[in-house]
Amino acid sequence: MRQEEARSIRELYKQGKAVKEIAEEFHVSTSMIYSVLRNESNYDPAYAFKRKLKVDPEAAWKLYKEGKTYADISKELSTEAEFISPSLIGHHVRRKWAEEIL
């Protein structure tokens, strides 16, 4: 893959495009896209991978403090394009809870 394509892949990801869609656009596997994003392939010293979170931890914590269950929060924050599991909600809620306690 050319360095120019790697830059395009990183930019599309930064703009919010899904990895699967980027892979289809460039006719490569999703693992190749992740390799480029993690800077393992087409290394660029000026690039630093920043992983996007599927869920906003603050939003999940706020809903949890309102008394909603992980399942309720999952339903509320999931979209048609991307399901957020209750266990992922729980992970973020427990981390926020630990931050407040400590």
C-alpha positions in Angstrom: 0.0 0.0 0.0 1.2 3.5 -0.8 1.8 6.0 1.9 -0.7 8.3 0.3 -3.4 5.7 0.7 -2.4 5.1 4.3 -2.8 8.8 5.0 -6.3 8.7 3.4 -7.3 5.7 5.5 -6.2 7.5 8.7 -8.1 10.7 7.7 -11.3 8.8 6.9 -11.1 7.0 10.3 -10.5 10.4 12.0 -13.6 11.7 10.3 -15.6 8.9 11.8 -15.9 6.4 8.9 -16.2 2.8 10.0 -13.3 0.5 9.5 -15.4 -1.9 7.5 -16.4 0.8 5.1 -12.8 2.0 4.7 -11.7 -1.6 4.0 -14.4 -2.0 1.3 -13.5 1.4 -0.3 -9.8 0.4 -0.5 -10.5 -3.3 -1.3 -8.4 -4.6 1.6 -9.2 -6.5 4.8 -10.2 -4.8 8.0 -7.1 -6.2 9.6 -5.0 -4.3 7.0 -6.9 -1.1 7.9 -6.3 -1.7 11.6 -2.6 -2.3 10.9 -2.4 1.1 9.1 -4.3 2.8 11.9 -2.1 1.3 14.6 0.9 2.6 12.5 2.3 -1.0 12.1 2.0 -0.7 8.4 3.0 2.3 6.4 4.8 3.8 9.4 4.4 7.6 9.8 6.4 9.1 12.7 4.1 12.1 12.7 1.0 10.0 13.2 -0.3 8.7 16.6 -3.3 6.3 16.7 -6.1 7.5 18.9 -8.8 4.9 19.4 -12.4 6.0 19.2 -14.7 4.8 22.0 -17.9 3.2 21.0 -19.7 4.9 23.8 -19.3 8.2 25.6 -18.4 7.1 29.2 -19.8 10.4 30.6 -23.2 9.8 28.9 -23.4 6.2 30.2 -22.4 7.3 33.7 -25.1 10.1 33.7 -27.8 7.7 32.6 -26.7 5.1 35.2 -26.8 7.8 38.0 -30.4 8.5 36.8 -31.2 4.9 37.8 -31.2 3.2 34.4 -29.9 -0.3 34.0 -27.0 -1.3 31.7 -29.6 -2.8 29.3 -31.6 0.4 29.2 -28.5 2.5 28.6 -27.5 0.1 25.9 -30.8 0.6 24.1 -30.7 4.3 24.5 -27.1 4.8 23.3 -27.0 2.2 20.5 -27.8 3.2 17.0 -29.1 1.2 14.0 -25.6 1.1 12.6 -23.8 0.2 15.9 -25.0 -1.9 18.9 -23.4 -1.1 22.2 -23.6 -4.1 24.5 -24.8 -3.8 28.1 -21.4 -5.4 29.2 -19.5 -2.5 27.5 -21.8 0.0 29.3 -21.0 -1.8 32.6 -17.3 -1.5 31.9 -17.5 2.2 31.4 -19.8 2.7 34.4 -17.5 0.7 36.7 -14.5 2.8 35.5 -16.3 6.1 36.2 -17.5 4.8 39.6 -13.9 3.9 40.5 -12.7 7.4 39.4 -15.3 9.0 41.7 -14.5 6.8 44.7 -10.8 7.1 44.4 
